[in-house]
């Protein structure tokens, strides 16, 4: 098995970890004005591409 010859320094470890960036998911605006994931039915109004696809319960 491959085993490191020397301990990796804290600065080298932190440099590697500094390049990892979380990205927020892409969001689009529904026709009802709510934010939703693209290419998916709106969870608020049940619409997709301007058409009513799901019947949503009014609470």
MMTF fields as JSON, N, C-alpha, C and O atoms, coordinates in Angstrom:
{
  "mmtfVersion": "1.0.0",
  "mmtfProducer": "UNKNOWN",
  "numBonds": 235,
  "numAtoms": 236,
  "numGroups": 59,
  "numChains": 1,
  "numModels": 1,
  "chainsPerModel": [1],
  "groupsPerChain": [59],
  "chainIdList": ["A"],
  "bondAtomList": [4, 2, 8, 6, 12, 10, 16, 14, 20, 18, 24, 22, 28, 26, 32, 30, 36, 34, 40, 38, 44, 42, 48, 46, 52, 50, 56, 54, 60, 58, 64, 62, 68, 66, 72, 70, 76, 74, 80, 78, 84, 82, 88, 86, 92, 90, 96, 94, 100, 98, 104, 102, 108, 106, 112, 110, 116, 114, 120, 118, 124, 122, 128, 126, 132, 130, 136, 134, 140, 138, 144, 142, 148, 146, 152, 150, 156, 154, 160, 158, 164, 162, 168, 166, 172, 170, 176, 174, 180, 178, 184, 182, 188, 186, 192, 190, 196, 194, 200, 198, 204, 202, 208, 206, 212, 210, 216, 214, 220, 218, 224, 222, 228, 226, 232, 230],
  "bondOrderList": [1, 1, 1, 1, 1, 1, 1, 1, 1, 1, 1, 1, 1, 1, 1, 1, 1, 1, 1, 1, 1, 1, 1, 1, 1, 1, 1, 1, 1, 1, 1, 1, 1, 1, 1, 1, 1, 1, 1, 1, 1, 1, 1, 1, 1, 1, 1, 1, 1, 1, 1, 1, 1, 1, 1, 1, 1, 1],
  "groupList": [{"groupName": "UNK", "atomNameList": ["N", "CA", "C", "O"], "elementList": ["N", "C", "C", "O"], "formalChargeList": [0, 0, 0, 0], "bondAtomList": [1, 0, 2, 1, 3, 2], "bondOrderList": [1, 1, 2], "singleLetterCode": "X", "chemCompType": "L-PEPTIDE LINKING"}],
  "groupTypeList": [0, 0, 0, 0, 0, 0, 0, 0, 0, 0, 0, 0, 0, 0, 0, 0, 0, 0, 0, 0, 0, 0, 0, 0, 0, 0, 0, 0, 0, 0, 0, 0, 0, 0, 0, 0, 0, 0, 0, 0, 0, 0, 0, 0, 0, 0, 0, 0, 0, 0, 0, 0, 0, 0, 0, 0, 0, 0, 0],
  "groupIdList": [1, 2, 3, 4, 5, 6, 7, 8, 9, 10, 11, 12, 13, 14, 15, 16, 17, 18, 19, 20, 21, 22, 23, 24, 25, 26, 27, 28, 29, 30, 31, 32, 33, 34, 35, 36, 37, 38, 39, 40, 41, 42, 43, 44, 45, 46, 47, 48, 49, 50, 51, 52, 53, 54, 55, 56, 57, 58, 59],
  "secStructList": [7, 7, 7, 7, 1, 1, 7, 7, 7, 2, 2, 2, 2, 2, 2, 2, 2, 2, 6, 7, 7, 7, 7, 7, 7, 7, 3, 3, 3, 7, 6, 6, 1, 7, 3, 3, 3, 6, 6, 1, 7, 7, 6, 6, 6, 7, 3, 3, 6, 6, 3, 3, 7, 1, 7, 7, 7, 7, 7],
  "xCoordList": [0.835, 0.0, 0.87, 1.975, 0.358, 1.078, 0.863, -0.27, 1.962, 1.91, 2.745, 3.848, 2.258, 3.038, 4.344, 4.374, 5.421, 6.702, 6.757, 7.349, 6.13, 6.168, 4.75, 3.832, 4.616, 3.333, 3.086, 3.99, 1.869, 1.519, 1.262, 0.54, 1.857, 1.743, 0.322, -0.468, 0.019, -1.314, -1.568, -2.677, -0.533, -0.727, -0.997, -1.811, -0.327, -0.553, -1.955, -2.622, -2.394, -3.74, -4.778, -5.761, -4.569, -5.52, -5.562, -6.618, -4.426, -4.401, -5.256, -5.982, -5.163, -5.954, -7.443, -8.263, -7.783, -9.184, -9.778, -10.998, -8.948, -9.435, -10.045, -10.824, -9.707, -10.207, -11.598, -12.227, -12.089, -13.426, -14.454, -14.441, -15.351, -16.365, -17.743, -17.986, -18.635, -20.015, -20.725, -20.546, -21.526, -22.294, -23.771, -24.234, -24.494, -25.926, -26.599, -26.117, -27.701, -28.361, -28.948, -29.353, -28.982, -29.554, -31.045, -31.732, -31.545, -32.959, -33.546, -32.865, -34.824, -35.53, -36.825, -37.283, -37.405, -38.628, -39.826, -39.883, -40.771, -42.004, -42.934, -42.728, -43.955, -44.931, -45.732, -46.295, -45.786, -46.488, -45.597, -46.064, -44.318, -43.404, -42.506, -41.648, -42.678, -41.854, -40.606, -40.584, -39.561, -38.337, -38.491, -39.053, -37.981, -38.054, -36.825, -36.11, -36.577, -35.494, -35.894, -37.061, -34.946, -35.298, -35.694, -35.202, -36.571, -37.046, -37.811, -37.809, -38.471, -39.265, -40.576, -40.686, -41.562, -42.869, -42.726, -42.021, -43.389, -43.332, -44.025, -45.165, -43.348, -43.973, -45.075, -45.845, -45.167, -46.17, -47.469, -48.546, -47.357, -48.569, -48.844, -49.968, -47.849, -48.047, -47.979, -48.439, -47.412, -47.327, -45.983, -44.97, -45.982, -44.75, -44.87, -45.777, -43.982, -43.939, -45.26, -45.731, -45.85, -47.07, -48.35, -49.428, -48.266, -49.457, -49.635, -48.656, -50.875, -51.179, -51.023, -51.784, -50.041, -49.748, -50.282, -50.842, -50.12, -50.576, -51.66, -51.638, -52.592, -53.603, -53.047, -52.735, -52.926, -52.365, -53.508, -54.51, -53.342, -54.343, -54.237, -53.14, -55.369, -55.415, -55.583, -56.554, -54.642, -54.729, -55.008, -55.115],
  "yCoordList": [-1.195, 0.0, 1.245, 1.248, 2.296, 3.557, 4.283, 4.496, 4.659, 5.357, 6.623, 6.565, 7.772, 9.001, 8.891, 8.343, 9.422, 9.393, 10.398, 10.131, 11.569, 12.626, 13.13, 12.978, 13.729, 14.316, 15.554, 16.361, 15.693, 16.866, 18.032, 17.889, 19.191, 20.338, 20.899, 20.656, 21.641, 22.244, 23.248, 23.331, 24.016, 25.026, 24.371, 24.867, 23.273, 22.565, 21.956, 21.986, 21.414, 20.85, 21.945, 21.759, 23.091, 24.195, 24.793, 25.24, 24.808, 25.302, 24.421, 24.917, 23.13, 22.201, 22.38, 22.394, 22.514, 22.646, 23.994, 24.114, 25.002, 26.342, 26.398, 27.306, 25.44, 25.464, 24.873, 25.03, 24.202, 23.603, 24.681, 25.305, 24.899, 25.939, 25.336, 24.623, 25.624, 25.196, 26.173, 27.385, 25.644, 26.504, 26.335, 25.23, 27.42, 27.338, 26.798, 27.041, 26.07, 25.523, 26.638, 27.689, 26.384, 27.368, 27.487, 26.476, 28.7, 28.928, 29.778, 30.626, 29.536, 30.351, 30.838, 30.292, 31.866, 32.451, 31.837, 31.818, 31.343, 30.77, 31.902, 33.059, 31.555, 32.563, 33.11, 34.202, 32.338, 32.822, 33.754, 34.374, 33.855, 34.76, 34.089, 34.75, 32.785, 32.062, 31.513, 31.312, 31.272, 30.681, 29.163, 28.567, 28.539, 27.087, 26.595, 27.385, 25.286, 24.698, 24.648, 24.41, 24.868, 24.856, 23.458, 22.458, 23.389, 22.147, 21.278, 20.054, 21.895, 21.157, 21.887, 23.094, 21.136, 21.71, 22.586, 22.223, 23.728, 24.649, 23.999, 23.551, 23.942, 23.325, 24.178, 23.68, 25.459, 26.354, 26.32, 26.1, 26.538, 26.646, 25.397, 25.219, 24.522, 23.313, 23.551, 22.714, 24.678, 25.005, 24.64, 24.599, 24.373, 24.09, 24.668, 24.297, 25.56, 26.228, 26.895, 26.82, 27.548, 28.313, 27.501, 28.056, 26.199, 25.347, 24.796, 24.582, 24.565, 23.964, 22.441, 21.804, 21.868, 20.447, 19.684, 18.6, 20.225, 19.58, 20.407, 21.637, 19.726, 20.4, 20.554, 19.566, 21.804, 22.058, 22.33, 22.951, 21.849, 22.057, 23.49, 23.972, 24.157, 25.494, 25.316, 24.709, 25.843, 25.69, 27.001, 27.064],
  "zCoordList": [0.0, 0.0, 0.0, 0.542, -0.612, -0.645, 0.667, 1.1, 1.29, 2.568, 2.441, 1.898, 2.923, 2.842, 3.634, 4.736, 3.046, 3.735, 4.874, 5.92, 4.663, 5.681, 5.964, 5.157, 7.133, 7.515, 6.656, 6.44, 6.175, 5.386, 6.334, 7.32, 6.031, 6.927, 6.942, 6.029, 7.983, 8.119, 7.007, 6.478, 6.652, 5.606, 4.255, 3.476, 3.978, 2.709, 2.676, 1.642, 3.788, 3.885, 3.708, 2.99, 4.36, 4.27, 2.869, 2.422, 2.17, 0.795, -0.109, -0.97, 0.095, -0.703, -0.411, -1.329, 0.852, 1.244, 0.843, 0.73, 0.629, 0.3, -1.1, -1.39, -1.978, -3.351, -3.49, -4.537, -2.472, -2.522, -2.245, -1.184, -3.206, -3.044, -3.243, -4.217, -2.323, -2.475, -3.392, -3.282, -4.289, -5.188, -4.873, -4.591, -4.923, -4.686, -5.944, -7.051, -5.792, -6.977, -7.845, -7.347, -9.136, -10.065, -9.792, -9.642, -9.728, -9.456, -10.579, -11.155, -10.879, -11.855, -11.22, -10.217, -11.816, -11.275, -11.992, -13.221, -11.22, -11.771, -12.196, -11.832, -12.967, -13.394, -12.213, -12.296, -11.096, -9.903, -9.079, -8.124, -9.447, -8.759, -7.743, -7.157, -7.512, -6.548, -7.223, -8.438, -6.425, -6.938, -6.969, -6.051, -8.047, -8.181, -8.928, -9.544, -8.874, -9.633, -11.103, -11.412, -12.017, -13.433, -13.917, -13.395, -14.905, -15.525, -14.544, -14.673, -13.557, -12.584, -12.34, -12.56, -11.884, -11.572, -10.332, -9.391, -10.332, -9.196, -7.992, -8.109, -6.837, -5.664, -5.045, -4.224, -5.423, -4.84, -5.644, -5.09, -6.956, -7.782, -8.611, -9.079, -8.81, -9.603, -11.098, -11.875, -11.52, -12.936, -13.529, -12.83, -14.835, -15.566, -16.959, -17.705, -17.321, -18.625, -18.968, -20.103, -17.978, -18.203, -18.178, -18.392, -17.921, -17.881, -16.478, -15.764, -16.08, -14.779, -14.922, -15.651, -14.229, -14.342, -13.144, -13.306, -11.947, -10.72, -10.053, -10.095, -9.448, -8.652, -7.241, -6.578, -6.787, -5.459, -4.481, -4.837, -3.226, -2.197, -1.667, -1.387, -1.531, -0.934, 0.572, 1.024, 1.345, 2.808, 3.47, 4.695]
}
